[in-house]
Amino acid sequence: MDDHRTDPREIHRAFRFIRWTNRNLRGAEGLLHHLKENRVRIGSTVRLLDVGTGCGDIPLAALAWADANEVDLRIVGVDSLPASLEDARRAIARAAEKNARGRDAIESRIELVKADAFELAARFEPASFDVVHAGMFLHHFTDDQIVTLLKMMGALASKLVIWNDLLRDRASRMAIRVLTLPMSRVIRHDAVLSVDKGFLDDDARTLMARAGLPQPVIKRWGWAGRFSASCSIGDNRAVRTLH
């Protein structure tokens, strides 16, 4: 799916599967758990950057949580794949049509941006977001690239960095093979490869430490093959620069 030459129709089919897994296997909860746990810290007006936003379902879940908790949440979702952004726009439009408060209550609060994740530090000012989140995204990169992206996330966040991703263990490998049996070759390949490139708790702690981030709080959903890690940024100036 990360190959820009992939047929957009395959990407759209893959996103149907991703929406299902995020809904049923804690994809959105990897973000929401840390927003709930840090509700007082992040305040009632929150600006969130979603790196590698994909089909836009996690930002929509975050908006639903914000509305239920009287949080004024504004989201910038970034992705480099045009097919991903097209799918996200359709998902946002569908949600907006169903929203009792009107279309603008959804569409005015999610901005989609086509950009390379590695260029975001040049595009946005340091600490210009309260929360920076990457969901099911960092496993696509090498360790050195992950460290670079985590540094960037820390530089752009003023309160919280959240890394939401896949566990690498035997149970996850077996489960993803079973879940994707009816799917297309592209989906099966990408899903199995993604789990094989997932992380253990110690991996996440080591990579975040290399990025200069504070000690993370890690939550695991072993049965779902997911983990999420959050770092409170506060006045920690070490992560405000990419030098």
Backbone bond lengths (Angstrom), bond angles and torsions (degrees), N, CA, C in turn:
res aa  C-N    CA-C-N  psi(-1)  N-CA   C-N-CA  omega(-1)  CA-C   N-CA-C  phi
1 M - - - 1.457 - - 1.518 112.93 -
2 D 1.319 117.28 -26.17 1.461 119.81 -178.40 1.524 112.62 -78.32
3 D 1.320 116.93 -12.82 1.457 121.94 178.68 1.528 108.59 -77.06
4 H 1.352 117.08 121.25 1.455 121.01 -178.13 1.523 112.31 -63.87
5 R 1.339 117.69 -11.96 1.465 120.82 179.03 1.523 112.27 -87.49
6 T 1.338 117.46 -6.86 1.458 120.86 -179.44 1.523 110.40 -63.01
7 D 1.334 115.93 137.69 1.459 122.16 178.33 1.536 109.29 -56.26
8 P 1.349 118.78 123.93 1.466 120.51 179.62 1.521 113.51 -55.56
9 R 1.342 117.29 -29.08 1.460 119.36 178.00 1.523 110.99 -65.43
10 E 1.337 116.41 -35.96 1.468 119.70 175.74 1.526 110.58 -66.26
11 I 1.322 116.16 -38.23 1.467 119.97 179.41 1.527 110.30 -64.64
12 H 1.329 116.89 -42.17 1.465 119.49 179.02 1.521 111.00 -64.02
13 R 1.345 117.23 -39.76 1.462 120.23 177.09 1.525 110.35 -64.63
14 A 1.335 115.35 -39.57 1.465 119.53 178.77 1.523 111.21 -63.26
15 F 1.328 116.27 -38.60 1.458 118.81 -179.67 1.519 112.41 -68.32
16 R 1.309 119.12 -28.44 1.460 120.23 173.32 1.528 109.80 -61.30
17 F 1.343 115.32 -41.64 1.462 119.91 177.33 1.532 110.75 -67.67
18 I 1.320 116.91 -41.56 1.464 120.80 -179.77 1.520 110.80 -63.06
19 R 1.333 117.50 -41.72 1.464 120.02 177.68 1.527 110.54 -60.71
20 W 1.337 116.20 -41.06 1.453 119.55 178.87 1.526 111.04 -63.91
21 T 1.338 116.92 -45.77 1.467 119.48 -178.47 1.526 111.24 -67.59
22 N 1.324 118.08 -39.46 1.463 120.03 178.60 1.524 111.25 -64.61
23 R 1.335 116.09 -35.40 1.464 120.46 -179.94 1.523 111.53 -72.07
24 N 1.322 116.76 -36.28 1.463 121.04 -172.12 1.526 114.59 -105.71
25 L 1.343 117.21 -18.40 1.460 120.07 -175.62 1.531 112.77 -121.90
26 R 1.330 116.09 36.38 1.463 121.93 167.03 1.527 114.93 71.81
27 G 1.332 118.11 18.46 1.461 118.95 178.14 1.519 111.99 -61.87
28 A 1.338 116.34 -50.21 1.460 119.76 179.03 1.522 111.30 -70.42
29 E 1.337 117.11 -35.20 1.460 120.46 -177.72 1.527 111.64 -63.13
30 G 1.337 117.21 -25.87 1.459 120.10 176.79 1.515 112.81 -59.75
31 L 1.329 117.05 -30.10 1.464 121.83 172.61 1.526 110.61 -87.61
32 L 1.325 116.69 -49.10 1.461 120.67 -172.54 1.525 112.49 -61.95
33 H 1.335 117.31 -36.96 1.468 120.02 179.78 1.529 110.75 -55.19
34 H 1.325 116.90 -46.21 1.470 119.90 -176.31 1.526 112.01 -76.42
35 L 1.333 117.49 -29.04 1.466 118.99 172.74 1.528 109.88 -64.89
36 K 1.339 116.53 -42.70 1.468 120.47 178.52 1.529 111.08 -63.28
37 E 1.335 116.23 -46.08 1.465 120.83 -177.31 1.529 111.98 -65.94
38 N 1.324 117.21 -25.74 1.470 121.51 -177.54 1.525 111.67 -112.72
39 R 1.332 115.95 25.91 1.471 121.02 -175.29 1.531 112.16 -55.37
40 V 1.326 117.20 -45.06 1.468 119.81 -179.63 1.516 110.38 -68.74
41 R 1.322 116.97 -41.36 1.455 121.48 -176.53 1.529 112.38 -63.96
42 I 1.321 117.21 -42.80 1.465 119.39 -175.00 1.520 112.57 -80.34
43 G 1.329 117.76 -18.88 1.450 120.86 174.92 1.516 113.55 85.06
44 S 1.337 115.70 -171.20 1.464 121.70 -174.73 1.523 113.16 -99.08
45 T 1.317 117.00 -7.59 1.461 121.56 174.65 1.520 107.31 -125.41
46 V 1.328 116.60 114.96 1.466 120.96 -169.41 1.519 110.37 -130.81
47 R 1.320 114.73 133.45 1.465 121.51 173.82 1.531 107.29 -111.56
48 L 1.332 116.33 123.16 1.460 121.78 -172.67 1.524 110.63 -121.55
49 L 1.326 116.02 133.78 1.467 122.34 173.47 1.518 108.22 -105.20
50 D 1.338 116.70 123.66 1.463 122.08 178.89 1.524 107.91 -108.10
51 V 1.329 116.17 107.74 1.470 122.17 -174.99 1.525 109.20 -88.93
52 G 1.337 116.55 125.34 1.456 120.59 -175.27 1.512 110.10 71.76
53 T 1.321 116.68 54.58 1.469 122.01 -168.66 1.519 113.91 -69.67
54 G 1.339 117.92 -17.92 1.455 120.61 175.05 1.517 112.72 61.01
55 C 1.335 116.41 -127.07 1.470 120.83 -174.78 1.528 112.98 -87.38
56 G 1.322 117.95 5.35 1.462 121.19 172.66 1.511 115.95 79.95
57 D 1.344 118.26 6.71 1.460 118.63 -176.05 1.527 112.78 -74.00
58 I 1.329 117.44 -32.18 1.469 119.09 179.51 1.534 110.91 -70.76
59 P 1.343 120.59 -44.02 1.469 118.87 172.41 1.528 113.61 -57.02
60 L 1.330 117.59 -38.45 1.460 119.86 178.30 1.529 110.95 -65.37
61 A 1.330 117.35 -39.00 1.457 120.49 176.20 1.525 110.89 -64.23
62 A 1.339 116.55 -37.73 1.468 120.77 178.54 1.526 110.75 -65.24
63 L 1.335 117.20 -39.45 1.466 120.16 177.77 1.525 111.20 -64.26
64 A 1.337 116.46 -41.21 1.462 119.92 178.44 1.528 110.39 -61.12
65 W 1.340 116.65 -42.40 1.465 120.39 177.23 1.527 110.38 -62.84
66 A 1.331 116.72 -43.76 1.464 120.87 -178.38 1.526 111.21 -61.57
67 D 1.328 116.58 -43.02 1.460 119.72 179.90 1.523 111.64 -63.51
68 A 1.336 116.26 -35.70 1.462 120.03 -179.67 1.525 112.39 -75.28
69 N 1.334 116.15 -15.02 1.470 119.91 -175.74 1.525 113.24 -121.11
70 E 1.325 115.96 18.05 1.463 122.43 176.33 1.522 112.55 54.80
71 V 1.336 114.81 44.82 1.462 121.59 176.27 1.534 108.59 -110.44
72 D 1.317 116.14 128.34 1.463 120.89 175.83 1.530 107.21 -84.02
73 L 1.312 116.48 96.00 1.465 122.86 -174.52 1.515 110.94 -105.07
74 R 1.324 116.06 129.46 1.466 122.99 174.96 1.524 107.51 -121.42
75 I 1.324 116.67 133.89 1.463 121.11 -171.97 1.516 110.90 -125.47
76 V 1.320 115.60 136.20 1.464 122.53 167.74 1.518 106.75 -112.12
77 G 1.325 116.59 117.11 1.456 121.83 178.00 1.510 110.35 -103.69
78 V 1.327 116.48 126.93 1.462 122.03 -175.23 1.518 110.76 -115.82
79 D 1.324 116.48 135.13 1.459 121.96 174.11 1.520 107.99 -153.26
80 S 1.325 115.68 150.80 1.467 119.44 -179.17 1.524 112.88 -96.00
81 L 1.351 117.40 -13.20 1.453 120.84 -176.72 1.529 110.84 -92.53
82 P 1.332 118.88 120.02 1.469 120.59 177.59 1.523 112.92 -56.59
83 A 1.336 117.45 -37.29 1.463 119.84 179.85 1.527 111.30 -65.02
84 S 1.331 117.06 -35.62 1.464 120.45 177.15 1.522 110.66 -64.30
85 L 1.320 116.42 -46.58 1.458 120.52 -178.56 1.526 111.26 -66.33
86 E 1.326 117.00 -35.94 1.459 120.27 176.47 1.527 110.52 -62.15
87 D 1.337 116.24 -44.35 1.462 120.64 178.73 1.520 110.75 -64.51
88 A 1.339 116.49 -41.16 1.468 120.38 179.22 1.525 111.00 -63.49
89 R 1.324 117.31 -41.63 1.470 120.52 179.27 1.521 111.10 -61.42
90 R 1.325 116.52 -40.51 1.463 119.73 178.89 1.528 110.49 -65.55
91 A 1.340 116.62 -41.74 1.463 120.09 179.82 1.528 110.96 -63.76
92 I 1.325 116.59 -41.62 1.467 121.13 178.95 1.524 110.40 -65.52
93 A 1.336 117.30 -41.02 1.465 120.95 178.45 1.530 111.16 -62.94
94 R 1.342 116.72 -41.13 1.465 119.93 178.23 1.524 110.69 -63.58
95 A 1.325 115.97 -43.73 1.468 119.77 179.08 1.525 111.20 -64.59
96 A 1.329 116.31 -38.22 1.463 120.72 -179.27 1.520 111.54 -65.70
97 E 1.316 116.65 -37.64 1.465 120.71 179.48 1.520 111.78 -64.79
98 K 1.329 116.62 -31.63 1.466 121.09 -177.58 1.525 112.89 -89.42
99 N 1.317 117.69 -9.59 1.451 120.52 -172.90 1.523 111.44 -74.04
100 A 1.323 116.14 128.79 1.461 120.73 -176.89 1.521 112.22 -67.03
101 R 1.316 117.59 -22.51 1.466 121.18 -178.56 1.525 112.38 -88.96
102 G 1.329 116.84 0.27 1.461 120.66 178.68 1.514 112.26 102.10
103 R 1.327 115.30 160.75 1.469 121.43 -176.21 1.516 112.24 -57.65
104 D 1.328 115.97 -41.22 1.464 119.59 -173.68 1.522 112.11 -63.97
105 A 1.324 116.90 -25.21 1.470 120.37 -179.85 1.523 111.60 -64.59
106 I 1.318 117.30 -23.10 1.458 121.83 176.10 1.527 110.47 -100.97
107 E 1.319 116.40 -54.72 1.470 120.93 -170.57 1.524 113.04 -65.69
108 S 1.323 117.74 -29.73 1.466 119.68 -179.03 1.525 112.28 -77.16
109 R 1.351 116.86 -11.98 1.460 119.66 -174.59 1.524 114.10 -108.69
110 I 1.332 117.22 -2.09 1.462 120.50 174.56 1.526 108.99 -125.03
111 E 1.296 115.99 117.92 1.463 122.12 175.51 1.523 108.62 -107.64
112 L 1.322 116.55 128.15 1.462 121.25 178.57 1.522 109.36 -103.03
113 V 1.338 115.33 133.28 1.459 121.55 -175.30 1.522 109.34 -128.57
114 K 1.321 116.94 128.92 1.469 121.10 173.86 1.528 108.00 -86.02
115 A 1.304 117.02 114.16 1.460 120.98 -178.42 1.516 109.92 -163.37
116 D 1.319 115.24 154.11 1.454 122.10 173.61 1.528 108.34 -79.33
117 A 1.310 116.85 132.19 1.462 120.63 -177.63 1.524 112.29 -57.72
118 F 1.332 117.22 -32.84 1.460 120.60 -177.26 1.531 112.43 -73.76
119 E 1.324 117.68 -6.66 1.467 121.36 -178.96 1.525 112.57 -108.04
120 L 1.330 117.21 5.82 1.458 119.56 -173.24 1.519 113.15 -70.27
121 A 1.327 117.39 -29.29 1.468 119.74 179.50 1.527 110.99 -65.90
122 A 1.333 117.11 -26.41 1.455 120.91 176.72 1.526 111.62 -84.20
123 R 1.317 116.52 -20.42 1.468 121.68 -175.98 1.529 112.13 -88.97
124 F 1.340 116.63 -33.78 1.459 121.00 -176.73 1.520 110.29 -119.56
125 E 1.321 115.70 151.91 1.460 121.90 178.77 1.529 110.44 -72.48
126 P 1.346 117.68 150.27 1.471 119.91 175.64 1.523 111.39 -56.41
127 A 1.328 115.47 142.05 1.467 122.88 177.13 1.526 112.71 56.54
128 S 1.340 117.61 30.26 1.465 120.10 -177.95 1.523 113.03 -86.25
129 F 1.341 117.04 -3.52 1.460 121.62 175.44 1.532 109.05 -124.06
130 D 1.320 116.07 145.42 1.457 119.48 174.87 1.524 110.42 -71.56
131 V 1.332 115.50 -43.70 1.462 122.30 -176.69 1.526 109.01 -128.60
132 V 1.328 116.43 134.56 1.465 121.43 173.21 1.522 107.72 -121.21
133 H 1.326 115.79 126.69 1.465 122.49 -173.26 1.522 110.09 -126.86
134 A 1.326 116.12 141.13 1.464 122.24 170.08 1.519 107.47 -129.26
135 G 1.318 116.96 117.33 1.458 121.61 -176.68 1.516 112.48 -115.11
136 M 1.324 116.81 123.45 1.470 122.88 178.69 1.533 111.14 52.56
137 F 1.319 115.47 41.97 1.466 120.58 -172.28 1.517 113.02 -127.08
138 L 1.331 118.11 -45.55 1.460 120.11 -170.89 1.522 113.18 -68.90
139 H 1.337 117.50 -20.42 1.470 118.44 -179.64 1.527 112.52 -66.84
140 H 1.312 118.04 -9.79 1.464 121.32 179.19 1.533 112.91 -78.85
141 F 1.338 117.51 -4.52 1.463 120.29 -170.72 1.525 112.35 -120.67
142 T 1.338 115.18 166.79 1.456 121.19 175.05 1.529 109.34 -73.49
143 D 1.337 116.45 165.94 1.469 119.37 179.41 1.520 111.73 -58.38
144 D 1.326 117.60 -43.44 1.469 120.03 -179.46 1.526 111.07 -63.54
145 Q 1.325 116.85 -39.61 1.462 119.77 178.12 1.529 111.05 -67.53
146 I 1.332 116.87 -37.73 1.461 120.57 177.62 1.524 110.21 -61.98
147 V 1.324 117.02 -43.09 1.466 120.75 178.15 1.521 110.27 -59.94
148 T 1.336 117.07 -43.51 1.467 121.01 177.66 1.515 111.22 -60.01
149 L 1.332 117.15 -44.62 1.465 120.76 -179.46 1.527 111.45 -67.86
150 L 1.328 117.76 -38.99 1.462 119.91 177.48 1.533 111.60 -65.45
151 K 1.327 116.74 -37.77 1.465 119.74 174.74 1.518 110.57 -60.61
152 M 1.334 115.58 -44.24 1.458 120.61 178.64 1.521 110.78 -61.46
153 M 1.333 116.66 -43.74 1.459 120.19 178.96 1.525 111.12 -60.91
154 G 1.339 116.08 -42.66 1.452 119.97 177.43 1.514 113.03 -64.38
155 A 1.342 116.27 -34.78 1.459 120.05 179.50 1.520 112.07 -69.30
156 L 1.326 117.38 -31.90 1.464 121.34 -175.95 1.525 112.96 -89.31
157 A 1.340 117.16 -15.99 1.466 121.31 -177.66 1.524 111.35 -93.01
158 S 1.333 115.97 141.06 1.465 119.93 174.96 1.524 112.26 -102.59
159 K 1.362 116.97 -17.93 1.463 119.20 -176.08 1.521 114.01 -131.00
160 L 1.328 117.77 -40.64 1.458 118.67 -169.10 1.526 110.91 -151.36
161 V 1.335 115.92 135.14 1.459 123.75 169.68 1.524 107.55 -113.20
162 I 1.341 116.48 131.67 1.459 120.83 -179.72 1.526 109.37 -126.92
163 W 1.323 115.11 122.50 1.464 122.41 176.21 1.526 107.46 -110.80
164 N 1.310 115.69 118.89 1.462 123.56 -171.18 1.529 107.12 -123.95
165 D 1.361 117.49 114.71 1.470 116.83 -169.90 1.528 111.88 -155.54
166 L 1.325 114.92 -164.07 1.455 123.33 -171.85 1.529 112.35 -99.05
167 L 1.322 115.18 140.29 1.458 120.46 171.10 1.531 109.81 -80.80
168 R 1.309 115.56 146.37 1.470 120.43 176.53 1.521 108.18 -108.96
169 D 1.318 116.56 99.23 1.463 120.16 177.15 1.524 109.24 -153.77
170 R 1.313 115.83 172.16 1.468 120.56 -174.36 1.523 111.90 -63.47
171 A 1.332 115.95 -41.76 1.463 119.23 -178.42 1.525 111.02 -62.09
172 S 1.334 116.64 -40.49 1.467 120.25 179.56 1.522 111.00 -64.97
173 R 1.322 116.46 -40.36 1.463 119.95 179.63 1.530 111.13 -62.87
174 M 1.313 115.68 -44.43 1.461 119.44 -179.53 1.525 110.70 -65.87
175 A 1.325 116.72 -43.78 1.462 120.66 -176.62 1.523 111.72 -63.50
176 I 1.335 117.10 -42.38 1.461 119.02 -176.65 1.517 111.42 -69.44
177 R 1.318 117.45 -31.85 1.460 119.99 176.74 1.531 110.99 -66.15
178 V 1.321 116.22 -39.32 1.462 119.88 178.74 1.534 110.63 -69.83
179 L 1.333 116.60 -45.66 1.457 120.79 -176.78 1.527 112.71 -61.80
180 T 1.334 116.75 -33.07 1.465 119.81 -173.95 1.525 113.74 -97.50
181 L 1.327 118.26 5.62 1.462 120.13 -179.90 1.528 113.56 -53.74
182 P 1.351 119.52 -41.32 1.463 119.05 -179.26 1.532 113.77 -81.29
183 M 1.329 117.41 -3.22 1.455 121.10 -172.03 1.528 111.72 -86.29
184 S 1.339 114.36 172.95 1.461 120.40 179.38 1.521 110.95 -71.58
185 R 1.313 116.14 166.94 1.464 121.90 179.90 1.520 110.82 -58.68
186 V 1.341 117.83 -42.03 1.467 121.15 -178.41 1.520 110.46 -61.49
187 I 1.327 116.61 -45.17 1.462 120.20 -178.88 1.521 110.69 -65.86
188 R 1.336 116.89 -45.63 1.467 119.87 179.85 1.521 110.99 -59.93
189 H 1.323 116.40 -45.46 1.473 121.13 -178.79 1.519 110.70 -62.51
190 D 1.342 116.22 -48.90 1.459 119.87 -175.83 1.526 111.28 -66.29
191 A 1.334 117.14 -40.18 1.460 120.63 -177.57 1.520 111.83 -66.33
192 V 1.341 116.35 -46.48 1.472 120.07 -179.53 1.526 110.37 -66.37
193 L 1.321 117.15 -43.12 1.462 120.78 178.68 1.526 110.80 -61.72
194 S 1.327 116.44 -39.79 1.465 120.15 -179.00 1.522 111.29 -62.62
195 V 1.332 117.74 -44.56 1.463 120.23 179.14 1.526 110.41 -64.50
196 D 1.324 116.84 -40.74 1.468 119.99 178.63 1.527 111.76 -62.19
197 K 1.333 116.71 -24.61 1.463 121.28 179.07 1.528 112.17 -99.71
198 G 1.342 116.39 12.97 1.450 120.43 179.21 1.518 112.83 -72.75
199 F 1.339 116.93 -163.83 1.462 121.13 -168.08 1.535 111.80 -136.21
200 L 1.315 114.40 154.83 1.451 122.66 165.62 1.529 108.25 -100.02
201 D 1.340 116.69 165.39 1.464 119.64 -179.22 1.527 111.72 -55.16
202 D 1.325 116.61 -43.60 1.466 120.09 -177.95 1.524 111.23 -65.07
203 D 1.340 116.95 -33.89 1.465 119.65 175.94 1.525 110.21 -60.02
204 A 1.333 115.67 -47.82 1.465 120.07 -178.30 1.522 111.03 -62.19
205 R 1.337 116.99 -44.43 1.465 119.97 -179.76 1.531 110.93 -62.52
206 T 1.326 116.63 -42.68 1.466 120.47 -178.36 1.522 111.22 -65.02
207 L 1.317 117.34 -45.69 1.459 120.71 -178.17 1.521 111.58 -67.09
208 M 1.324 117.14 -37.72 1.464 119.67 178.71 1.523 110.55 -69.69
209 A 1.324 117.35 -36.67 1.462 120.07 176.45 1.525 110.71 -64.87
210 R 1.328 116.67 -41.51 1.476 120.28 177.20 1.523 111.27 -60.77
211 A 1.338 116.32 -31.00 1.464 120.74 -179.94 1.526 112.39 -81.65
212 G 1.339 116.55 -1.52 1.461 119.94 179.51 1.511 113.85 79.95
213 L 1.336 116.80 16.14 1.459 120.31 179.59 1.527 110.12 -84.91
214 P 1.340 117.37 153.84 1.474 120.40 177.04 1.523 111.02 -64.92
215 Q 1.313 115.89 166.87 1.462 121.74 177.98 1.521 110.11 -54.75
216 P 1.338 118.47 126.18 1.464 119.86 -176.27 1.527 113.26 -83.96
217 V 1.325 114.46 156.85 1.465 122.54 167.16 1.529 105.94 -98.07
218 I 1.337 116.76 122.46 1.467 120.78 -174.31 1.526 110.22 -112.76
219 K 1.314 115.05 131.73 1.454 122.82 175.52 1.527 107.97 -116.89
220 R 1.343 116.43 133.15 1.469 121.04 -179.41 1.519 110.79 -118.18
221 W 1.348 114.90 140.32 1.451 122.19 169.14 1.529 105.32 -119.84
222 G 1.350 115.74 81.38 1.459 121.03 -172.39 1.512 113.39 -58.23
223 W 1.338 116.50 -39.90 1.458 119.61 -178.24 1.526 111.66 -65.96
224 A 1.343 116.53 -24.62 1.461 120.97 -179.58 1.523 112.04 -98.57
225 G 1.341 117.16 -4.46 1.458 119.94 -179.71 1.514 114.08 69.86
226 R 1.337 116.16 30.86 1.464 120.42 -175.92 1.529 111.43 -127.05
227 F 1.327 115.30 154.09 1.449 121.41 169.07 1.525 107.78 -142.76
228 S 1.318 116.41 160.43 1.460 120.39 169.12 1.514 108.45 -143.51
229 A 1.313 115.77 146.40 1.460 122.59 -177.23 1.519 108.86 -130.68
230 S 1.319 116.30 133.69 1.468 119.98 178.45 1.520 110.48 -123.12
231 C 1.326 115.23 144.76 1.468 122.60 176.16 1.519 108.66 -124.53
232 S 1.320 116.60 128.76 1.461 121.21 174.25 1.517 108.63 -82.41
233 I 1.332 115.57 122.12 1.465 119.48 -175.13 1.517 111.46 -83.60
234 G 1.323 118.26 -51.96 1.461 121.30 178.43 1.516 112.15 56.16
235 D 1.334 115.94 -131.41 1.457 121.65 -178.64 1.519 112.49 -96.21
236 N 1.326 116.77 17.60 1.463 120.46 -179.16 1.525 109.65 -71.51
237 R 1.318 117.04 102.23 1.466 120.83 -175.20 1.516 113.05 -80.32
238 A 1.325 117.72 -10.91 1.465 120.52 -176.80 1.518 111.81 -65.07
239 V 1.339 117.39 -23.80 1.455 119.54 -177.56 1.533 111.89 -104.85
240 R 1.301 117.19 10.98 1.465 120.23 -179.52 1.522 112.47 -88.27
241 T 1.313 117.29 -2.06 1.452 120.59 -178.81 1.511 109.47 -137.39
242 L 1.313 117.28 151.87 1.457 121.49 178.88 1.521 111.16 -99.15
243 H 1.331 118.46 11.39 1.454 120.13 179.40 1.517 110.38 -65.41
